[in-house]
Amino acid sequence: MDTNLNIAVLIDGDNIPSAYIGEMMEEITKYWNPTIKRIYWDWTRPGLKKWKDLLLENAITPIQQYGYTTGKNATDSAMIIDAMDILYSEKVHGFCIVSSDSDFTRLATRLREAGKLVIWIGEKKTPNPFVVACDKFIFIEILKKQSKTSKDTSPSVEKLGPKVISLISSAINDISDDDGWAFLGDVWGLIQKKQPSFDSRNYGFDKLTPLIKATGKFEIEQRDNSKSRYKLIYVRNIQEQKSEKVRRKKRRKLSIDD
């Protein structure tokens, strides 16, 4: 991910607990440069003092939005209008919308149609049609710092399931070379396109590499990188490894026969 990409962070205050704000902004700044940060809510409502320090600490601008009519979400409308204004200003490369409200699905689609990167942060209850409308969807629950002994965050192969393994396997097959090897960075990019909500942390793994190792379904190879001291990681399906051994045996046999 390009940390030089300027993005606008728009937060639905009606929809996101204050307890997640710090971790959420830390996650965003790891990968992108948030140049616009706004949160929308009716700030005249009682019981919102806890938000003040959080907004100051994270330099988030509160946008006052009154609830003009009962049953109507004025916050959603204000966010959509601001998003379109920012889009036409051409000041950012993308948007990070923070909400679990599926009413924003059309907004996500429209921003992507304009060629903008769309990241969304929301709760696991967010409907899947909304999740797949984004370039990347991050479940906010995985951002909250928890105890290392928490069962919910302990790595476990049991959490993965056949669908996850199939997703990784198909991504490798789609971009692998003749020997079945695929660069892990490209595999990760393709997985994100196929399933924007995929994140190794959803299954208790900090990174994709240990997740892949834990499955026992893939072979991993580190290769020297001429441009950096960091190794390049390549992966392939174990089945492909077996197939390659068979192909080598056949080639050796043909060579001997000749």
N, C-alpha and C positions, 0 to 999 in steps of 0.2 A: 504494500500500500504506500502511496506517495504522501509523506508527511507535509509536503509543500502545497497540497491542494487546500485552497480556502473553502470552507463550508459554513453554511448558516445553520445554527442549531435552534430549532423552534420547539418549545416544550409545552405540552398541554397540561397545565397545572391541575385541571380537574381529574386527570387520569393517572398521575404519577406520584407515588409516595415520596415525601421529602427525604426519607432515609436513604434513597438511592442516588440522590443528586451528586454527591461527592465522587462516588465510584463511577458514575455515568460519565462525568466530565473527564475523569482520569482516563477512562477507556477511549473516549473520543480524541483526546490530545495525543494519545500514543500513535495514532494512525493519520490524523488529519490536523489542519490548522483552523480552529473555529474562530473566524473573524467576526461573526455576528452571533450573539447569544441572547435569546429572548424567551421569557416564560409568560404564558397568558392565563389570567384568572381574574376573578372579582376580588381584588385585594382589600375591599372594604368589609369583607366578611370577617366575623370574629374568629379567634383561635389560630391566626396565621403568623404569630410572632416568631415561631421557630424557623420560619422561612427566611427571615431577614438576614441572619448571619450567614446562612448557606448561600444566598444570592450574592452577598458582599464578598465572601471567600472565593467564589467562582466567577465573579464579574459577569453575572447574568442580569440582564435588564428586565425588570418586571413590567409587563404591559397590562394596564388596567382595562378590563372588559366587563361591563355591567351585564347582568342577566336581565335583558329588557322584557322578556316574556317567559311565563312559566312553561316548562317542557321543551324549550328551544335551547340549543347549545350555542350561545353566542361566541364562546371561546373558539369553537371549531371554525366558524365563519371568519373570525379575525385572523386566525392562523393561516387559513387558505388565501385570504386577500393579501396578507403580508408576504407569503411565499411567492405569489405571482408578481408582486411588486419587486421583490428581490431578484426573481428570475429575469425580469425585463431590464433590471439595472445592470446585469452582467458583471456583478462584483464578485461572484463566487463560482466555484467549479461544481459544487454539489450541495446537498441538503441533508441534515440529520434531523428527522422528525421524531419526537419522543411522545408516544401515545399508544394506547391499545385499541383505539376507536377505529373500527373498520370503515367508517364514513370517509376516511382519508385515502381510500384505495384509488379513487379517480385522480386525486392530487399526485400520488406517487407515480401513476401512469403518465400523467401530463408532464411532470418534471423530467422523467426519463425520455419521453418523446422529444423534449427540447435538448437532449444530449447531456443532461446533468446526472451526476452520480447521486443515487438516493440510498441513504442508510436509514434504517428505522430501528428504534429501540422501544420495545414494548413487552408486556407480560406474556407468559406462555398461553394464556387464554385467547390471544389474538387469533381471529379466523385465518385459516390457511390461504384463502384467495388473496387476502391482504398481504400476507407474508411474501408470497411469490411475486407480488407486484414491485418489489424492491430489488436493488442490487445486492444488498446485505441486510439481514434482519438479525438483531441481537436480542436475545431474551434477557430482560433486565434482572431476572432472578439470579443469573450466574455472576453478576457484577458485585453483588453484596458480599463483602468480606465476611467469611465464616471461619469457625474454628477448624484447624487442620484435622481434628478428630471427628468432624461432622460426617455422618454416614452419607449424606446427600452429595458430598463433594469427593468421596473416596473413589479412585479409579476402579472400574470394574468392567470386565469383558461382558458380563451378563447384561449390562446396560445397553450394549451396542445393538445386538439383534441382527438378523439376516438382512434387513433393509439397508442398514448403515454399511455393512460389509459389501453388499451388492452395489451400493452407490460408489464406494471407493474403487471397487473392482472394475466397474464399467467405465469410470473416468480414466483409469490407467489404460484400459484396452483402447479407448478412443484416441489417445494421443501417444501411445507407445511406439517405439521403433521396431525394427524387424526381429529383435531379440526379446521384445516384450518389456523393455525398460522405458520408464517415463520420469522426467524431472519432477520432483515433488512439488515445486512451486507452481508448475503448470497444472498438475493434478489438483492442487488446492484451488486454483483459479477456476477450473472447470466445475469442480464440486459446488463452488459458490454460485455459479451460473445456474446449475441444475437445481440446487436447494439453498436459497439465500439464508435460511436460518441455521444451516449446519455450522456447528462450532464444537471443537473437541471438548470444551469446558462443559457442554451440556451433558457429557458422559463422565465427567470427573477428571479429564486429562487436560493439563495445561497447554500442551502442544499436540499437533497432528502426528508427529513422528512417534511418540510413545503410544498413542492410540493405535496406530498401524502395527507397531511391534506387538502390542498386547493381543491382537486378534489371532496371530499365528498363521494368517492367511497370505501374508505378503513377504517378499524378500526385499531387504534394504541394503543399498550399497552406497558408500561415501566415496566421492571422487575429488581429486585435487582441482582447485579453482585457480586459474592463472591470473585472475584479476583481484583475488582477495585471499586472505589467510583462512577464510571459512570454507569448509568442505561443501561440495554440492551433493545433495542427497537424491538418489534415484530409487525408484521402487518398481516392483513388478509382481504380478500374481504368481504364487507358487506353482500353479498349474502351468503357467507359461515357462517357468523354470524347468519343469519336468519335460515339457514339449521341446524345449531347446536342447536338452540332453539327448532326447530321441533323435532330433535333427542332426546333432553332432555325430552320433553313432552311425547314422545312415551315411553321412558324408565321409566318415572314416572308412566305412565298409566299401563304399563306391571307389574310394581312393585306392584301397588295397586290391579290389577286384580289377581295377584298371592296370 
